[in-house]
Each structure stands twice: as C-alpha cells, then as structure tokens.
Amino acid sequence: MGSRILSILIIFFVLPYFAICRKCDQVVKEVSPEILSYLGNVSFAAPGPSGGSTWTLYMKTTAPFTFIGGWDVRVESDAEKGIVTFHNADEWVVKAGEEISFRFRIHYAPGTRKIPHVKSLQWEKWTICEGTTLPQKLESSDRKSIRNDLLRKRKNVYEERKYGSKSDNNYVRP
C-alpha cells in the first residue's frame, strides 16, 4: 500500500516537476549538423498517460525553418511561425513514465541569422521543456563557413562535370 502511494506521488508530482524544469536542449539532442540542417533526437518520459491510442506533441522553434521531417512520427508544421505538431505513427497507449523517443531533421534557409532550435515541447497537456541554452544567432564566422562550404560544394560539382569524377580512372585535373 505504501509503495503504491509513493509511486502515485512520484508520477503526479515529481515527474511533471522535473519535466517542466528542463531546458529543451536536454530533451532534444541536436546531432549530425549539416549545412543548413541538423538531426534532433527527442527523448523523454511521459509525465502522464496518453488520452488514447494516439498522442500529440507540440513543438515551437526559436526561428522559422524551411522543412521538417520525422522518423516514427507523423509531422504537421507551420514553418514560417516555427510551429510543429508530431503524432505517433503507430497506435499504442502510453503509460505514465514510459519512454517516448523519435527523431526529426529540420532545415533552414541560407542567409538565416537564427538557427531554429527547439524552444518548447508540450506533450498532450504537459509541458516537457521550455527554453534553451544553445546560441540563438549564427555568428558571422558561422555564416562565412556555411557560405564557403556551399561554394566549395558548387566548385566540386563544376569540376566533376568538367573533368569527370575523381573515382573514374580517366580523371585528369589541370
């Protein structure tokens, strides 16, 4: 009886407290950064049970983005406003404390001054995280680096078309 009361207290009071106190960069790990995009790994314990066999997660970003896609989730978005809605791809009832995890890739436009980091997550009626400690603006050196990477890729494509692929045996570069 005592352990049951303790588990109920933990589920309804302790888990939501820790979920609310977290910054979003602790819940969403940004990995595999590429030119103008990154992969986000989302992972958190459900603070309560889902309302049925489907669940909804609302995400806001710190800046607009151009595209977002996900794995193991259905995605709806308003890119200009930086708002995304995720739904579970398969039907299953989530219990309190159960792990929810999925991945997404988000793209942003060249010339962007702000990276679209995750600003808030709300799962069903619970706030999972708010705020971020990640830098909000691209430094001028980052913008130059992105520009240089794009120019280098463009040059490589041009040279490949002109002189052939480096993997070809006939590759000759002046």
Summary of the structure (lengths in Angstrom):
residues: 174
radius of gyration: 21.3
end to end distance: 81.4
largest distance: 81.4
contacts: 471
relative contact order: 0.19
helix: 28%
strand: 35%
